Structure formats: C-alpha cells, structure tokens
Amino acid sequence: MTRLRAKGISVTCLAKAFLGLPEISKAWDRLGICELADSRVENLRTLHGAEIAPSMTLIRTPILSQQSQVVLMVELGDMREGN
C-alpha cells in the first residue's frame, strides 16, 4: 500500500465480498485501504454503524425506498467526521 500511495494510487475494496463484516473491513483499514465500496445499502449501513474509518461508496443508484437511508448515512457521516 505504501508504494501505491507514493504513486498517488488509492485502493477501493469491494465490501460485498465479505457481506460488510466489520472485522474484515477493520483489518483492511489497518492495511491502509482508502475506501470501501458495495452495491448493498445494508452492508454499508453495517459498516457505517461500526464506525469504520475508510470512506464508503454505494456503487449503484439506491432504489426509491432506500434513498432516505442513504441520505441519512451521509448526513450522519458528515457529523461524525466534523464536516
């Protein structure tokens, strides 16, 4: 990760592969992973609740019934990070 970062390359890992388990994403955080991505709002919500350090990206447009959940997660994330 250090060599990639030195070249301006950041790494995004797909959290869907491990169903959003906080233990695995915390291990990735210790390795220096910059961002987690997932297509499932439920997995991102789990990671958000566990206060995982990397930023998170939803890699699809949320369905109508999930839009308010996504907005709330973004707003709470901004407050948690002091933005």
ZIJO-V168412 format. One line per field, one symbol per residue. phi: phi as a letter, one per 20 degrees, with the letter a starting at -180 (. if undefined). psi: psi as a letter, one per 40 degrees, with the letter a starting at -180 (. if undefined). A space follows every 10 residues. Layout:
phi: ???
psi: ???
This chain:
phi: .fffgfemdd dddefgfclm fgffffffff enfebdcbed fgfffffffe lffffcceeb fffgfdgfff ffffffffff eme
psi: ddddddefhi hhiheddfff hddddddddd eehdiiiieh ddddddddde fhdiiihhfi hiideedddd dddddddddd ef.
